[in-house]
């Protein structure tokens, strides 16, 4: 159920499904088809219990806007919500950014595509950030350390100190 607010529909939770997108309908062999744009401010994570299935999962809480870039005629295109569920890999990355933000809002903007895949579903989601992240991933710090180590080895002319693997 949605409530109209000018040209934006307010929904209780935002996901690819609530944007009205059927990803299978947009799979084109060899091409990534952009189906949605989702952006906003992630503030916190809320653990939600599904008592019927006996499972728990993380929802992202904040202010979000989503755009269906492949709407059918007469279908809503713009949505807002305070609860967000992204495709699994993207969801996990945003959750980790929120956890690393130490209470600060995490600003993000993603374009989400579908591509053909050999999975059971027949497709995979591909996300592309369209804004630079304001929260640094822990991997960025590690990457800088590794690069500094590599540069130091190059400057001193030494070879790798990694032991050779047995033949």
C-alpha positions as CSV (number, residue, x, y, z in Angstrom):
1,X,0.0,0.0,0.0
2,X,1.3,3.5,-0.8
3,X,0.2,7.0,0.0
4,X,0.6,9.6,-2.7
5,X,2.7,12.6,-1.8
6,X,2.8,14.7,-5.0
7,X,4.7,12.5,-7.5
8,X,6.3,10.4,-4.7
9,X,4.7,7.3,-3.2
10,X,5.4,6.7,0.5
11,X,5.9,3.0,1.2
12,X,6.4,1.2,4.5
13,X,9.7,-0.4,3.3
14,X,11.8,0.0,0.2
15,X,13.1,-2.9,-1.9
16,X,13.4,-3.8,-5.6
17,X,10.0,-5.5,-5.2
18,X,8.2,-2.5,-3.6
19,X,9.6,-0.3,-6.4
20,X,7.5,-2.5,-8.7
21,X,10.4,-4.1,-10.6
22,X,10.4,-7.6,-11.9
23,X,14.1,-8.2,-12.5
24,X,13.6,-11.3,-14.7
25,X,11.6,-9.2,-17.1
26,X,14.6,-7.0,-17.8
27,X,17.3,-9.6,-18.3
28,X,19.0,-9.1,-21.7
29,X,21.9,-11.5,-22.5
30,X,25.3,-9.7,-22.4
31,X,23.9,-6.4,-21.2
32,X,23.5,-4.8,-17.7
33,X,20.1,-3.2,-17.6
34,X,19.8,-0.4,-15.1
35,X,16.4,-0.9,-13.4
36,X,16.6,1.3,-10.2
37,X,18.3,4.2,-8.5
38,X,18.2,4.2,-4.7
39,X,19.7,6.9,-2.6
40,X,19.5,8.5,0.8
41,X,20.9,8.7,4.3
42,X,21.3,5.4,6.3
43,X,21.2,6.1,10.0
44,X,21.1,2.8,11.8
45,X,20.4,-0.9,11.6
46,X,17.4,-2.7,13.1
47,X,17.3,-6.4,13.7
48,X,13.9,-7.7,12.6
49,X,12.5,-11.1,13.7
50,X,10.4,-13.2,11.4
51,X,8.6,-15.4,14.0
52,X,7.0,-17.6,11.3
53,X,10.3,-18.6,9.8
54,X,12.3,-18.3,13.0
55,X,14.9,-16.1,11.3
56,X,16.2,-12.6,11.9
57,X,17.5,-10.1,9.4
58,X,18.8,-6.5,9.3
59,X,16.8,-3.6,8.0
60,X,18.5,-0.3,7.3
61,X,16.8,2.7,8.9
62,X,17.0,6.2,7.6
63,X,15.6,8.4,4.8
64,X,15.5,6.8,1.3
65,X,14.2,7.6,-2.1
66,X,14.0,5.0,-4.9
67,X,13.3,5.4,-8.6
68,X,11.9,2.7,-10.8
69,X,13.7,3.3,-14.1
70,X,11.7,0.7,-16.0
71,X,8.1,1.4,-15.0
72,X,5.1,0.0,-16.8
73,X,2.5,2.5,-18.1
74,X,0.6,4.0,-15.2
75,X,3.0,2.6,-12.6
76,X,4.5,4.8,-9.9
77,X,8.2,5.7,-10.5
78,X,9.3,7.5,-7.3
79,X,9.1,6.2,-3.7
80,X,10.2,7.2,-0.3
81,X,10.6,5.1,2.9
82,X,12.4,5.0,6.2
83,X,13.2,1.3,5.9
84,X,15.4,-0.2,3.2
85,X,16.3,-3.6,1.9
86,X,18.8,-3.9,-0.9
87,X,19.9,-6.9,-2.9
88,X,22.0,-9.1,-0.6
89,X,25.6,-8.0,-1.5
90,X,24.7,-4.3,-1.6
91,X,22.7,-4.6,1.6
92,X,25.7,-6.1,3.4
93,X,28.1,-3.4,2.2
94,X,25.8,-0.6,3.3
95,X,25.2,-2.2,6.7
96,X,29.0,-2.4,7.2
97,X,29.3,1.3,6.3
98,X,26.6,2.2,8.8
99,X,28.3,0.2,11.5
100,X,31.7,1.8,10.7
101,X,30.2,5.4,10.7
102,X,30.2,5.7,14.5
103,X,26.7,7.1,14.6
104,X,27.0,9.5,11.6
105,X,24.5,9.3,8.7
106,X,25.8,7.4,5.7
107,X,25.0,9.2,2.5
108,X,24.8,6.9,-0.6
109,X,23.4,6.7,-4.1
110,X,23.3,3.5,-6.1
111,X,22.3,2.5,-9.6
112,X,21.1,-1.1,-9.6
113,X,21.2,-3.2,-12.7
114,X,20.3,-6.7,-13.6
115,X,22.4,-9.0,-15.7
116,X,22.0,-12.6,-17.0
117,X,23.5,-15.2,-14.6
118,X,23.8,-18.9,-14.4
119,X,22.1,-18.9,-11.0
120,X,18.8,-20.5,-10.3
121,X,17.1,-17.1,-10.5
122,X,18.6,-16.6,-14.0
123,X,19.9,-13.1,-13.1
124,X,22.2,-11.2,-10.8
125,X,22.0,-7.7,-9.4
126,X,24.9,-5.3,-10.1
127,X,25.3,-2.1,-8.0
128,X,27.2,1.0,-9.0
129,X,27.8,3.8,-6.6
130,X,27.0,7.2,-8.2
131,X,28.4,9.2,-5.2
132,X,31.7,8.9,-3.5
133,X,31.2,7.2,-0.1
134,X,31.7,9.5,2.9
135,X,32.5,6.6,5.1
136,X,35.7,4.8,4.5
137,X,35.6,1.0,4.2
138,X,38.0,-0.8,6.5
139,X,39.4,-2.3,3.3
140,X,40.5,1.2,2.2
141,X,42.8,1.5,5.2
142,X,44.2,-2.0,4.6
143,X,44.7,-1.2,0.9
144,X,46.7,1.9,1.9
145,X,48.9,-0.2,4.2
146,X,49.5,-2.9,1.6
147,X,50.3,-0.3,-1.1
148,X,52.8,1.5,1.3
149,X,54.5,-1.9,1.9
150,X,54.7,-2.6,-1.9
151,X,56.1,0.9,-2.6
152,X,58.7,0.5,0.2
153,X,59.8,-2.8,-1.4
154,X,60.1,-1.3,-4.8
155,X,62.1,1.7,-3.5
156,X,64.6,-0.4,-1.6
157,X,65.0,-2.7,-4.5
158,X,64.3,-5.8,-2.5
159,X,62.4,-8.8,-3.8
160,X,59.4,-10.3,-2.1
161,X,60.0,-11.9,1.2
162,X,57.2,-14.3,0.7
163,X,58.6,-17.9,1.0
164,X,58.5,-20.0,-2.1
165,X,55.8,-22.7,-2.0
166,X,57.0,-26.3,-2.1
167,X,57.0,-27.9,-5.5
